[in-house]
Amino acid sequence: MIEHEGTKKKLIIRRLKCSHCNRIHHELPDLIVPYKRYSSEVIENCICDKTESLPCELTTIQKLKIWYFLLESYFESTFEALKVLYEDYEDLQNEILMLQPLKNKRCHPDGWLKKLVRIIVNLNRWVHTRFAFS
């Protein structure tokens, strides 16, 4: 993982096998975004145009913005569905409401991307394109 200062950090990701479904799950720390090499702080700063002293090139910043732009409507529709599904869970409702609307990213406090990723990944709603065949 590449942090905000440009330092590279090697992470050890625990792999856990579920005894019910026999699938392998990865225990990800909330400071990373699945399948991205930069920390959530760096990606958040790219998306919010806080591009001073970022450890990535301009093309990488543009790719990260495009990645988020392509998933933004999915995130918003997912949060709309989650508000209905989890209306009885007050803690989750507060986190979901804090992250909306996603289009106005400059109004969110620092760490909004970390919270967004944590909620969506923990509820098993993260869109991915990686498949392993056995």
N, CA, C and O atoms as CSV, one atom per row, in Angstrom:
chain,resi,resn,atom,element,x,y,z
A,1,MET,N,N,0.851,-1.170,0.000
A,1,MET,CA,C,0.000,0.000,0.000
A,1,MET,C,C,0.898,1.235,0.000
A,1,MET,O,O,1.916,1.275,0.691
A,2,ILE,N,N,0.514,2.224,-0.773
A,2,ILE,CA,C,1.262,3.479,-0.823
A,2,ILE,C,C,0.493,4.516,-0.017
A,2,ILE,O,O,-0.675,4.796,-0.287
A,3,GLU,N,N,1.174,5.081,0.982
A,3,GLU,CA,C,0.534,6.048,1.873
A,3,GLU,C,C,0.652,7.460,1.314
A,3,GLU,O,O,1.274,7.684,0.275
A,4,HIS,N,N,0.036,8.417,2.031
A,4,HIS,CA,C,-0.023,9.811,1.595
A,4,HIS,C,C,1.359,10.427,1.399
A,4,HIS,O,O,1.553,11.241,0.495
A,5,GLU,N,N,2.303,10.050,2.226
A,5,GLU,CA,C,3.649,10.623,2.130
A,5,GLU,C,C,4.457,9.987,1.007
A,5,GLU,O,O,5.562,10.438,0.708
A,6,GLY,N,N,3.916,8.945,0.385
A,6,GLY,CA,C,4.620,8.246,-0.674
A,6,GLY,C,C,5.366,7.019,-0.188
A,6,GLY,O,O,5.994,6.320,-0.982
A,7,THR,N,N,5.304,6.750,1.105
A,7,THR,CA,C,5.975,5.571,1.639
A,7,THR,C,C,5.165,4.325,1.325
A,7,THR,O,O,3.934,4.338,1.352
A,8,LYS,N,N,5.876,3.261,1.028
A,8,LYS,CA,C,5.211,1.988,0.739
A,8,LYS,C,C,5.171,1.168,2.010
A,8,LYS,O,O,6.157,1.069,2.741
A,9,LYS,N,N,4.022,0.586,2.258
A,9,LYS,CA,C,3.812,-0.213,3.453
A,9,LYS,C,C,3.346,-1.598,3.021
A,9,LYS,O,O,2.405,-1.732,2.239
A,10,LYS,N,N,4.005,-2.610,3.529
A,10,LYS,CA,C,3.620,-3.975,3.200
A,10,LYS,C,C,2.632,-4.465,4.255
A,10,LYS,O,O,2.912,-4.416,5.453
A,11,LEU,N,N,1.487,-4.932,3.803
A,11,LEU,CA,C,0.450,-5.399,4.709
A,11,LEU,C,C,0.353,-6.911,4.652
A,11,LEU,O,O,0.540,-7.520,3.599
A,12,ILE,N,N,0.064,-7.496,5.776
A,12,ILE,CA,C,-0.203,-8.921,5.834
A,12,ILE,C,C,-1.711,-9.068,6.019
A,12,ILE,O,O,-2.273,-8.660,7.036
A,13,ILE,N,N,-2.343,-9.652,5.024
A,13,ILE,CA,C,-3.794,-9.800,5.016
A,13,ILE,C,C,-4.146,-11.220,5.449
A,13,ILE,O,O,-3.720,-12.198,4.835
A,14,ARG,N,N,-4.930,-11.309,6.518
A,14,ARG,CA,C,-5.354,-12.638,6.981
A,14,ARG,C,C,-6.401,-13.200,6.035
A,14,ARG,O,O,-7.309,-12.500,5.588
A,15,ARG,N,N,-6.247,-14.488,5.744
A,15,ARG,CA,C,-7.218,-15.222,4.938
A,15,ARG,C,C,-7.947,-16.175,5.870
A,15,ARG,O,O,-7.319,-16.952,6.589
A,16,LEU,N,N,-9.258,-16.115,5.857
A,16,LEU,CA,C,-10.071,-16.924,6.754
A,16,LEU,C,C,-11.020,-17.786,5.939
A,16,LEU,O,O,-11.653,-17.306,4.998
A,17,LYS,N,N,-11.116,-19.051,6.300
A,17,LYS,CA,C,-12.027,-19.948,5.601
A,17,LYS,C,C,-13.303,-20.094,6.430
A,17,LYS,O,O,-13.252,-20.440,7.611
A,18,CYS,N,N,-14.429,-19.830,5.805
A,18,CYS,CA,C,-15.715,-19.923,6.471
A,18,CYS,C,C,-16.109,-21.386,6.612
A,18,CYS,O,O,-16.061,-22.153,5.650
A,19,SER,N,N,-16.498,-21.760,7.828
A,19,SER,CA,C,-16.880,-23.151,8.071
A,19,SER,C,C,-18.277,-23.470,7.517
A,19,SER,O,O,-18.639,-24.637,7.372
A,20,HIS,N,N,-19.062,-22.419,7.207
A,20,HIS,CA,C,-20.415,-22.642,6.681
A,20,HIS,C,C,-20.436,-22.746,5.163
A,20,HIS,O,O,-21.057,-23.649,4.603
A,21,CYS,N,N,-19.751,-21.811,4.497
A,21,CYS,CA,C,-19.824,-21.790,3.028
A,21,CYS,C,C,-18.543,-22.297,2.365
A,21,CYS,O,O,-18.492,-22.434,1.142
A,22,ASN,N,N,-17.516,-22.574,3.160
A,22,ASN,CA,C,-16.222,-23.066,2.673
A,22,ASN,C,C,-15.517,-22.097,1.730
A,22,ASN,O,O,-14.640,-22.506,0.968
A,23,ARG,N,N,-15.882,-20.836,1.771
A,23,ARG,CA,C,-15.209,-19.825,0.960
A,23,ARG,C,C,-14.110,-19.175,1.776
A,23,ARG,O,O,-14.154,-19.169,3.006
A,24,ILE,N,N,-13.125,-18.628,1.082
A,24,ILE,CA,C,-12.033,-17.919,1.748
A,24,ILE,C,C,-12.350,-16.431,1.718
A,24,ILE,O,O,-12.680,-15.876,0.670
A,25,HIS,N,N,-12.247,-15.801,2.864
A,25,HIS,CA,C,-12.484,-14.371,3.000
A,25,HIS,C,C,-11.198,-13.699,3.468
A,25,HIS,O,O,-10.421,-14.284,4.222
A,26,HIS,N,N,-10.982,-12.479,3.018
A,26,HIS,CA,C,-9.803,-11.720,3.416
A,26,HIS,C,C,-10.205,-10.659,4.434
A,26,HIS,O,O,-11.188,-9.942,4.249
A,27,GLU,N,N,-9.443,-10.573,5.489
A,27,GLU,CA,C,-9.709,-9.576,6.522
A,27,GLU,C,C,-8.923,-8.314,6.157
A,27,GLU,O,O,-7.714,-8.238,6.374
A,28,LEU,N,N,-9.625,-7.337,5.604
A,28,LEU,CA,C,-8.973,-6.122,5.128
A,28,LEU,C,C,-9.039,-5.021,6.170
A,28,LEU,O,O,-10.091,-4.796,6.768
A,29,PRO,N,N,-7.927,-4.332,6.396
A,29,PRO,CA,C,-7.993,-3.155,7.274
A,29,PRO,C,C,-8.751,-2.047,6.554
A,29,PRO,O,O,-8.765,-2.001,5.324
A,30,ASP,N,N,-9.384,-1.151,7.315
A,30,ASP,CA,C,-10.213,-0.138,6.666
A,30,ASP,C,C,-9.416,0.996,6.036
A,30,ASP,O,O,-10.011,1.922,5.485
A,31,LEU,N,N,-8.097,0.951,6.100
A,31,LEU,CA,C,-7.315,2.001,5.460
A,31,LEU,C,C,-6.984,1.693,4.011
A,31,LEU,O,O,-6.275,2.461,3.362
A,32,ILE,N,N,-7.493,0.571,3.491
A,32,ILE,CA,C,-7.301,0.264,2.078
A,32,ILE,C,C,-8.644,0.096,1.383
A,32,ILE,O,O,-9.666,-0.182,2.010
A,33,VAL,N,N,-8.607,0.272,0.084
A,33,VAL,CA,C,-9.761,0.033,-0.766
A,33,VAL,C,C,-9.452,-1.243,-1.540
A,33,VAL,O,O,-8.361,-1.366,-2.099
A,34,PRO,N,N,-10.382,-2.196,-1.589
A,34,PRO,CA,C,-10.103,-3.456,-2.282
A,34,PRO,C,C,-9.613,-3.237,-3.715
A,34,PRO,O,O,-10.178,-2.441,-4.465
A,35,TYR,N,N,-8.563,-3.954,-4.073
A,35,TYR,CA,C,-7.954,-3.953,-5.402
A,35,TYR,C,C,-7.269,-2.647,-5.778
A,35,TYR,O,O,-6.981,-2.431,-6.955
A,36,LYS,N,N,-7.001,-1.779,-4.825
A,36,LYS,CA,C,-6.271,-0.536,-5.092
A,36,LYS,C,C,-4.960,-0.564,-4.326
A,36,LYS,O,O,-4.887,-1.121,-3.231
A,37,ARG,N,N,-3.930,0.033,-4.897
A,37,ARG,CA,C,-2.621,0.019,-4.244
A,37,ARG,C,C,-2.366,1.236,-3.358
A,37,ARG,O,O,-1.408,1.248,-2.585
A,38,TYR,N,N,-3.213,2.259,-3.465
A,38,TYR,CA,C,-3.051,3.454,-2.636
A,38,TYR,C,C,-3.985,3.377,-1.432
A,38,TYR,O,O,-5.016,2.707,-1.472
A,39,SER,N,N,-3.607,4.074,-0.362
A,39,SER,CA,C,-4.442,4.078,0.841
A,39,SER,C,C,-5.751,4.816,0.556
A,39,SER,O,O,-5.843,5.589,-0.398
A,40,SER,N,N,-6.746,4.572,1.382
A,40,SER,CA,C,-8.035,5.242,1.191
A,40,SER,C,C,-7.893,6.759,1.323
A,40,SER,O,O,-8.642,7.505,0.692
A,41,GLU,N,N,-6.949,7.219,2.130
A,41,GLU,CA,C,-6.709,8.660,2.281
A,41,GLU,C,C,-6.232,9.274,0.967
A,41,GLU,O,O,-6.693,10.348,0.582
A,42,VAL,N,N,-5.318,8.605,0.284
A,42,VAL,CA,C,-4.796,9.104,-0.987
A,42,VAL,C,C,-5.908,9.128,-2.036
A,42,VAL,O,O,-6.058,10.110,-2.763
A,43,ILE,N,N,-6.684,8.051,-2.114
A,43,ILE,CA,C,-7.766,7.975,-3.100
A,43,ILE,C,C,-8.821,9.036,-2.809
A,43,ILE,O,O,-9.333,9.678,-3.727
A,44,GLU,N,N,-9.143,9.217,-1.542
A,44,GLU,CA,C,-10.117,10.242,-1.141
A,44,GLU,C,C,-9.641,11.629,-1.560
A,44,GLU,O,O,-10.428,12.423,-2.075
A,45,ASN,N,N,-8.372,11.926,-1.347
A,45,ASN,CA,C,-7.825,13.227,-1.734
A,45,ASN,C,C,-7.831,13.412,-3.247
A,45,ASN,O,O,-8.047,14.523,-3.730
A,46,CYS,N,N,-7.599,12.347,-3.998
A,46,CYS,CA,C,-7.674,12.426,-5.465
A,46,CYS,C,C,-9.089,12.755,-5.913
A,46,CYS,O,O,-9.296,13.629,-6.755
A,47,ILE,N,N,-10.059,12.053,-5.346
A,47,ILE,CA,C,-11.462,12.230,-5.725
A,47,ILE,C,C,-11.942,13.640,-5.376
A,47,ILE,O,O,-12.697,14.244,-6.139
A,48,CYS,N,N,-11.509,14.165,-4.233
A,48,CYS,CA,C,-11.964,15.476,-3.751
A,48,CYS,C,C,-11.104,16.628,-4.254
A,48,CYS,O,O,-11.243,17.757,-3.784
A,49,ASP,N,N,-10.218,16.352,-5.203
A,49,ASP,CA,C,-9.349,17.381,-5.794
A,49,ASP,C,C,-8.408,18.037,-4.790
A,49,ASP,O,O,-8.042,19.201,-4.955
A,50,LYS,N,N,-8.018,17.312,-3.763
A,50,LYS,CA,C,-6.981,17.789,-2.838
A,50,LYS,C,C,-5.666,17.199,-3.327
A,50,LYS,O,O,-5.099,16.316,-2.684
A,51,THR,N,N,-5.183,17.689,-4.465
A,51,THR,CA,C,-4.083,17.039,-5.162
A,51,THR,C,C,-2.706,17.588,-4.806
A,51,THR,O,O,-1.726,17.229,-5.460
A,52,GLU,N,N,-2.598,18.435,-3.806
A,52,GLU,CA,C,-1.277,18.927,-3.426
A,52,GLU,C,C,-0.487,17.817,-2.737
A,52,GLU,O,O,-0.968,17.173,-1.804
A,53,SER,N,N,0.706,17.616,-3.210
A,53,SER,CA,C,1.669,16.642,-2.665
A,53,SER,C,C,1.126,15.215,-2.550
A,53,SER,O,O,1.284,14.566,-1.515
A,54,LEU,N,N,0.492,14.738,-3.607
A,54,LEU,CA,C,0.054,13.347,-3.628
A,54,LEU,C,C,1.170,12.477,-4.196
A,54,LEU,O,O,1.941,12.937,-5.039
A,55,PRO,N,N,1.268,11.229,-3.749
A,55,PRO,CA,C,2.358,10.364,-4.198
A,55,PRO,C,C,2.106,9.670,-5.537
A,55,PRO,O,O,2.784,8.696,-5.861
A,56,CYS,N,N,1.143,10.156,-6.315
A,56,CYS,CA,C,0.831,9.488,-7.578
A,56,CYS,C,C,0.854,10.492,-8.725
A,56,CYS,O,O,0.757,11.702,-8.524
A,57,GLU,N,N,0.984,9.956,-9.919
A,57,GLU,CA,C,1.039,10.779,-11.115
A,57,GLU,C,C,-0.356,11.259,-11.504
A,57,GLU,O,O,-1.368,10.761,-11.011
A,58,LEU,N,N,-0.377,12.232,-12.397
A,58,LEU,CA,C,-1.638,12.812,-12.846
A,58,LEU,C,C,-2.526,11.770,-13.517
A,58,LEU,O,O,-3.742,11.786,-13.325
A,59,THR,N,N,-1.949,10.877,-14.292
A,59,THR,CA,C,-2.755,9.844,-14.950
A,59,THR,C,C,-3.403,8.906,-13.930
A,59,THR,O,O,-4.532,8.456,-14.128
A,60,THR,N,N,-2.692,8.614,-12.844
A,60,THR,CA,C,-3.255,7.773,-11.785
A,60,THR,C,C,-4.407,8.490,-11.091
A,60,THR,O,O,-5.429,7.878,-10.780
A,61,ILE,N,N,-4.242,9.775,-10.852
A,61,ILE,CA,C,-5.308,10.575,-10.239
A,61,ILE,C,C,-6.548,10.543,-11.135
A,61,ILE,O,O,-7.667,10.378,-10.648
A,62,GLN,N,N,-6.347,10.699,-12.436
A,62,GLN,CA,C,-7.474,10.668,-13.370
A,62,GLN,C,C,-8.144,9.292,-13.381
A,62,GLN,O,O,-9.371,9.206,-13.427
A,63,LYS,N,N,-7.358,8.226,-13.338
A,63,LYS,CA,C,-7.925,6.872,-13.316
A,63,LYS,C,C,-8.740,6.637,-12.052
A,63,LYS,O,O,-9.796,6.007,-12.103
A,64,LEU,N,N,-8.253,7.142,-10.910
A,64,LEU,CA,C,-8.987,6.984,-9.662
A,64,LEU,C,C,-10.298,7.767,-9.687
A,64,LEU,O,O,-11.313,7.296,-9.173
A,65,LYS,N,N,-10.279,8.953,-10.279
A,65,LYS,CA,C,-11.507,9.740,-10.404
A,65,LYS,C,C,-12.507,9.039,-11.303
A,65,LYS,O,O,-13.701,9.016,-11.004
A,66,ILE,N,N,-12.035,8.468,-12.401
A,66,ILE,CA,C,-12.926,7.747,-13.314
A,66,ILE,C,C,-13.498,6.519,-12.621
A,66,ILE,O,O,-14.689,6.230,-12.743
A,67,TRP,N,N,-12.644,5.789,-11.887
A,67,TRP,CA,C,-13.111,4.618,-11.146
A,67,TRP,C,C,-14.240,5.006,-10.205
A,67,TRP,O,O,-15.267,4.330,-10.159
A,68,TYR,N,N,-14.062,6.090,-9.451
A,68,TYR,CA,C,-15.095,6.501,-8.512
A,68,TYR,C,C,-16.341,6.987,-9.254
A,68,TYR,O,O,-17.463,6.660,-8.867
A,69,PHE,N,N,-16.148,7.754,-10.304
A,69,PHE,CA,C,-17.284,8.274,-11.070
A,69,PHE,C,C,-18.137,7.131,-11.607
A,69,PHE,O,O,-19.364,7.222,-11.595
A,70,LEU,N,N,-17.505,6.053,-12.078
A,70,LEU,CA,C,-18.241,4.919,-12.621
A,70,LEU,C,C,-19.013,4.154,-11.538
A,70,LEU,O,O,-20.038,3.538,-11.829
A,71,LEU,N,N,-18.532,4.191,-10.305
A,71,LEU,CA,C,-19.197,3.472,-9.212
A,71,LEU,C,C,-20.100,4.357,-8.358
A,71,LEU,O,O,-20.835,3.848,-7.512
A,72,GLU,N,N,-20.059,5.646,-8.561
A,72,GLU,CA,C,-20.796,6.576,-7.699
A,72,GLU,C,C,-22.299,6.295,-7.680
A,72,GLU,O,O,-22.905,6.292,-6.609
A,73,SER,N,N,-22.903,6.061,-8.830
A,73,SER,CA,C,-24.345,5.810,-8.844
A,73,SER,C,C,-24.671,4.471,-8.173
A,73,SER,O,O,-25.719,4.330,-7.543
A,74,TYR,N,N,-23.763,3.483,-8.310
A,74,TYR,CA,C,-23.960,2.210,-7.612
A,74,TYR,C,C,-23.930,2.434,-6.100
A,74,TYR,O,O,-24.775,1.904,-5.379
A,75,PHE,N,N,-22.960,3.218,-5.616
A,75,PHE,CA,C,-22.864,3.498,-4.182
A,75,PHE,C,C,-24.131,4.181,-3.684
A,75,PHE,O,O,-24.667,3.814,-2.638
A,76,GLU,N,N,-24.611,5.172,-4.429
A,76,GLU,CA,C,-25.808,5.896,-4.005
A,76,GLU,C,C,-27.036,4.995,-3.986
A,76,GLU,O,O,-27.818,5.034,-3.036
A,77,SER,N,N,-27.213,4.188,-5.023
A,77,SER,CA,C,-28.388,3.302,-5.040
A,77,SER,C,C,-28.272,2.228,-3.959
A,77,SER,O,O,-29.281,1.813,-3.388
A,78,THR,N,N,-27.051,1.778,-3.677
A,78,THR,CA,C,-26.843,0.814,-2.596
A,78,THR,C,C,-27.234,1.428,-1.259
A,78,THR,O,O,-27.884,0.773,-0.445
A,79,PHE,N,N,-26.843,2.685,-1.023
A,79,PHE,CA,C,-27.198,3.338,0.236
A,79,PHE,C,C,-28.697,3.557,0.353
A,79,PHE,O,O,-29.244,3.461,1.451
A,80,GLU,N,N,-29.371,3.847,-0.749
A,80,GLU,CA,C,-30.830,3.977,-0.706
A,80,GLU,C,C,-31.470,2.653,-0.293
A,80,GLU,O,O,-32.397,2.628,0.516
A,81,ALA,N,N,-30.966,1.553,-0.857
A,81,ALA,CA,C,-31.496,0.239,-0.498
A,81,ALA,C,C,-31.165,-0.108,0.948
A,81,ALA,O,O,-31.998,-0.675,1.655
A,82,LEU,N,N,-29.957,0.228,1.392
A,82,LEU,CA,C,-29.553,-0.084,2.766
A,82,LEU,C,C,-30.363,0.696,3.792
A,82,LEU,O,O,-30.638,0.193,4.882
A,83,LYS,N,N,-30.747,1.925,3.447
A,83,LYS,CA,C,-31.575,2.703,4.375
A,83,LYS,C,C,-32.887,1.983,4.649
A,83,LYS,O,O,-33.381,1.989,5.776
A,84,VAL,N,N,-33.445,1.370,3.627
A,84,VAL,CA,C,-34.706,0.645,3.787
A,84,VAL,C,C,-34.480,-0.683,4.503
A,84,VAL,O,O,-35.223,-1.026,5.423
A,85,LEU,N,N,-33.457,-1.433,4.086
A,85,LEU,CA,C,-33.198,-2.751,4.672
A,85,LEU,C,C,-32.819,-2.698,6.142
A,85,LEU,O,O,-33.208,-3.569,6.920
A,86,TYR,N,N,-32.060,-1.677,6.524
A,86,TYR,CA,C,-31.532,-1.600,7.883
A,86,TYR,C,C,-32.114,-0.428,8.662
A,86,TYR,O,O,-31.415,0.204,9.455
A,87,GLU,N,N,-33.393,-0.138,8.437
A,87,GLU,CA,C,-33.994,1.010,9.114
A,87,GLU,C,C,-34.101,0.819,10.623
A,87,GLU,O,O,-34.238,1.798,11.356
A,88,ASP,N,N,-34.043,-0.429,11.103
A,88,ASP,CA,C,-34.124,-0.689,12.540
A,88,ASP,C,C,-32.773,-0.577,13.242
A,88,ASP,O,O,-32.721,-0.562,14.471
A,89,TYR,N,N,-31.682,-0.498,12.483
A,89,TYR,CA,C,-30.340,-0.424,13.062
A,89,TYR,C,C,-29.879,1.026,13.061
A,89,TYR,O,O,-29.398,1.538,12.050
A,90,GLU,N,N,-30.030,1.676,14.203
A,90,GLU,CA,C,-29.789,3.114,14.292
A,90,GLU,C,C,-28.344,3.485,14.005
A,90,GLU,O,O,-28.094,4.491,13.341
A,91,ASP,N,N,-27.367,2.688,14.496
A,91,ASP,CA,C,-25.958,3.014,14.277
A,91,ASP,C,C,-25.619,3.007,12.791
A,91,ASP,O,O,-24.952,3.915,12.295
A,92,LEU,N,N,-26.077,1.989,12.093
A,92,LEU,CA,C,-25.815,1.898,10.660
A,92,LEU,C,C,-26.550,2.998,9.901
A,92,LEU,O,O,-26.014,3.554,8.943
A,93,GLN,N,N,-27.759,3.311,10.319
A,93,GLN,CA,C,-28.522,4.392,9.681
A,93,GLN,C,C,-27.782,5.715,9.778
A,93,GLN,O,O,-27.739,6.475,8.811
A,94,ASN,N,N,-27.192,6.002,10.954
A,94,ASN,CA,C,-26.457,7.249,11.135
A,94,ASN,C,C,-25.250,7.319,10.215
A,94,ASN,O,O,-24.971,8.373,9.643
A,95,GLU,N,N,-24.530,6.212,10.063
A,95,GLU,CA,C,-23.374,6.194,9.168
A,95,GLU,C,C,-23.810,6.368,7.717
A,95,GLU,O,O,-23.158,7.082,6.955
A,96,ILE,N,N,-24.900,5.726,7.332
A,96,ILE,CA,C,-25.393,5.841,5.959
A,96,ILE,C,C,-25.825,7.269,5.675
A,96,ILE,O,O,-25.504,7.811,4.617
A,97,LEU,N,N,-26.543,7.883,6.593
A,97,LEU,CA,C,-27.009,9.256,6.391
A,97,LEU,C,C,-25.849,10.245,6.362
A,97,LEU,O,O,-25.916,11.259,5.668
A,98,MET,N,N,-24.784,9.955,7.113
A,98,MET,CA,C,-23.625,10.845,7.133
A,98,MET,C,C,-22.928,10.873,5.776
A,98,MET,O,O,-22.328,11.883,5.405
A,99,LEU,N,N,-23.004,9.777,5.041
A,99,LEU,CA,C,-22.303,9.686,3.763
A,99,LEU,C,C,-23.139,10.158,2.577
A,99,LEU,O,O,-22.658,10.115,1.444
A,100,GLN,N,N,-24.355,10.600,2.796
A,100,GLN,CA,C,-25.178,11.048,1.674
A,100,GLN,C,C,-25.384,12.545,1.709
A,100,GLN,O,O,-25.449,13.106,2.803
A,101,PRO,N,N,-25.488,13.214,0.608
A,101,PRO,CA,C,-25.321,12.690,-0.743
A,101,PRO,C,C,-23.841,12.557,-1.085
A,101,PRO,O,O,-23.032,13.396,-0.689
A,102,LEU,N,N,-23.492,11.523,-1.808
A,102,LEU,CA,C,-22.099,11.280,-2.158
A,102,LEU,C,C,-21.573,12.274,-3.182
A,102,LEU,O,O,-20.365,12.506,-3.246
A,103,LYS,N,N,-22.440,12.856,-3.971
A,103,LYS,CA,C,-21.989,13.763,-5.024
A,103,LYS,C,C,-21.333,15.015,-4.455
A,103,LYS,O,O,-20.505,15.633,-5.124
A,104,ASN,N,N,-21.688,15.400,-3.233
A,104,ASN,CA,C,-21.081,16.574,-2.623
A,104,ASN,C,C,-19.975,16.125,-1.673
A,104,ASN,O,O,-20.107,16.233,-0.454
A,105,LYS,N,N,-18.892,15.625,-2.241
A,105,LYS,CA,C,-17.818,15.025,-1.450
A,105,LYS,C,C,-17.082,16.041,-0.583
A,105,LYS,O,O,-16.498,15.671,0.435
A,106,ARG,N,N,-17.101,17.296,-0.966
A,106,ARG,CA,C,-16.352,18.288,-0.205
A,106,ARG,C,C,-17.005,18.599,1.144
A,106,ARG,O,O,-16.365,19.187,2.015
A,107,CYS,N,N,-18.264,18.213,1.325
A,107,CYS,CA,C,-18.961,18.438,2.590
A,107,CYS,C,C,-18.674,17.330,3.600
A,107,CYS,O,O,-18.942,17.496,4.790
A,108,HIS,N,N,-18.142,16.220,3.147
A,108,HIS,CA,C,-17.895,15.103,4.048
A,108,HIS,C,C,-16.638,15.327,4.869
A,108,HIS,O,O,-15.689,15.944,4.384
A,109,PRO,N,N,-16.613,14.847,6.085
A,109,PRO,CA,C,-15.398,14.940,6.892
A,109,PRO,C,C,-14.325,14.002,6.337
A,109,PRO,O,O,-14.621,13.097,5.557
A,110,ASP,N,N,-13.086,14.229,6.744
A,110,ASP,CA,C,-12.009,13.339,6.323
A,110,ASP,C,C,-12.338,11.920,6.746
A,110,ASP,O,O,-12.889,11.689,7.823
A,111,GLY,N,N,-11.997,10.979,5.894
A,111,GLY,CA,C,-12.249,9.580,6.199
A,111,GLY,C,C,-13.561,9.051,5.657
A,111,GLY,O,O,-13.944,7.926,5.981
A,112,TRP,N,N,-14.271,9.832,4.833
A,112,TRP,CA,C,-15.571,9.385,4.312
A,112,TRP,C,C,-15.424,8.159,3.411
A,112,TRP,O,O,-16.287,7.282,3.420
A,113,LEU,N,N,-14.339,8.087,2.632
A,113,LEU,CA,C,-14.174,6.938,1.742
A,113,LEU,C,C,-13.928,5.665,2.535
A,113,LEU,O,O,-14.421,4.595,2.176
A,114,LYS,N,N,-13.165,5.784,3.615
A,114,LYS,CA,C,-12.900,4.639,4.482
A,114,LYS,C,C,-14.201,4.080,5.041
A,114,LYS,O,O,-14.383,2.864,5.091
A,115,LYS,N,N,-15.109,4.961,5.463
A,115,LYS,CA,C,-16.395,4.524,6.017
A,115,LYS,C,C,-17.282,3.921,4.930
A,115,LYS,O,O,-17.947,2.908,5.147
A,116,LEU,N,N,-17.283,4.553,3.765
A,116,LEU,CA,C,-18.074,4.042,2.656
A,116,LEU,C,C,-17.644,2.633,2.286
A,116,LEU,O,O,-18.486,1.748,2.133
A,117,VAL,N,N,-16.351,2.417,2.143
A,117,VAL,CA,C,-15.823,1.098,1.774
A,117,VAL,C,C,-16.128,0.081,2.864
A,117,VAL,O,O,-16.523,-1.045,2.563
A,118,ARG,N,N,-15.950,0.461,4.126
A,118,ARG,CA,C,-16.199,-0.473,5.229
A,118,ARG,C,C,-17.645,-0.946,5.242
A,118,ARG,O,O,-17.907,-2.138,5.404
A,119,ILE,N,N,-18.585,-0.023,5.073
A,119,ILE,CA,C,-20.002,-0.401,5.095
A,119,ILE,C,C,-20.328,-1.335,3.933
A,119,ILE,O,O,-20.941,-2.385,4.129
A,120,ILE,N,N,-19.924,-0.958,2.737
A,120,ILE,CA,C,-20.287,-1.748,1.560
A,120,ILE,C,C,-19.597,-3.108,1.556
A,120,ILE,O,O,-20.215,-4.112,1.203
A,121,VAL,N,N,-18.328,-3.153,1.943
A,121,VAL,CA,C,-17.609,-4.438,1.969
A,121,VAL,C,C,-18.171,-5.350,3.054
A,121,VAL,O,O,-18.390,-6.537,2.810
A,122,ASN,N,N,-18.407,-4.812,4.245
A,122,ASN,CA,C,-18.913,-5.649,5.344
A,122,ASN,C,C,-20.314,-6.188,5.085
A,122,ASN,O,O,-20.683,-7.230,5.626
A,123,LEU,N,N,-21.090,-5.499,4.274
A,123,LEU,CA,C,-22.419,-5.985,3.926
A,123,LEU,C,C,-22.396,-6.827,2.652
A,123,LEU,O,O,-23.441,-7.170,2.098
A,124,ASN,N,N,-21.183,-7.154,2.197
A,124,ASN,CA,C,-20.967,-8.028,1.034
A,124,ASN,C,C,-21.607,-7.459,-0.226
A,124,ASN,O,O,-22.224,-8.194,-0.997
A,125,ARG,N,N,-21.462,-6.170,-0.434
A,125,ARG,CA,C,-22.023,-5.511,-1.611
A,125,ARG,C,C,-20.951,-4.828,-2.453
A,125,ARG,O,O,-21.264,-3.977,-3.286
A,126,TRP,N,N,-19.688,-5.197,-2.242
A,126,TRP,CA,C,-18.603,-4.592,-3.015
A,126,TRP,C,C,-18.562,-5.227,-4.398
A,126,TRP,O,O,-18.530,-6.452,-4.520
A,127,VAL,N,N,-18.564,-4.404,-5.435
A,127,VAL,CA,C,-18.511,-4.884,-6.807
A,127,VAL,C,C,-17.057,-5.211,-7.134
A,127,VAL,O,O,-16.169,-4.380,-6.944
A,128,HIS,N,N,-16.824,-6.399,-7.616
A,128,HIS,CA,C,-15.460,-6.764,-8.002
A,128,HIS,C,C,-15.496,-7.503,-9.321
A,128,HIS,O,O,-16.541,-7.979,-9.764
A,129,THR,N,N,-14.331,-7.587,-9.937
A,129,THR,CA,C,-14.236,-8.269,-11.223
A,129,THR,C,C,-13.253,-9.420,-11.167
A,129,THR,O,O,-12.900,-9.991,-12.199
A,130,ARG,N,N,-12.810,-9.762,-9.975
A,130,ARG,CA,C,-11.819,-10.828,-9.839
A,130,ARG,C,C,-12.508,-12.119,-9.432
A,130,ARG,O,O,-13.248,-12.164,-8.450
A,131,PHE,N,N,-12.255,-13.153,-10.192
A,131,PHE,CA,C,-12.817,-14.462,-9.892
A,131,PHE,C,C,-11.712,-15.495,-9.947
A,131,PHE,O,O,-10.853,-15.455,-10.828
A,132,ALA,N,N,-11.736,-16.396,-9.029
A,132,ALA,CA,C,-10.775,-17.487,-9.015
A,132,ALA,C,C,-11.507,-18.782,-9.351
A,132,ALA,O,O,-12.575,-19.062,-8.806
A,133,PHE,N,N,-10.944,-19.543,-10.224
A,133,PHE,CA,C,-11.547,-20.813,-10.599
A,133,PHE,C,C,-10.753,-21.918,-9.990
A,133,PHE,O,O,-9.523,-21.872,-9.988
A,134,SER,N,N,-11.427,-22.922,-9.469
A,134,SER,CA,C,-10.701,-24.048,-8.863
A,134,SER,C,C,-10.810,-25.283,-9.709
A,134,SER,O,O,-10.261,-26.325,-9.354
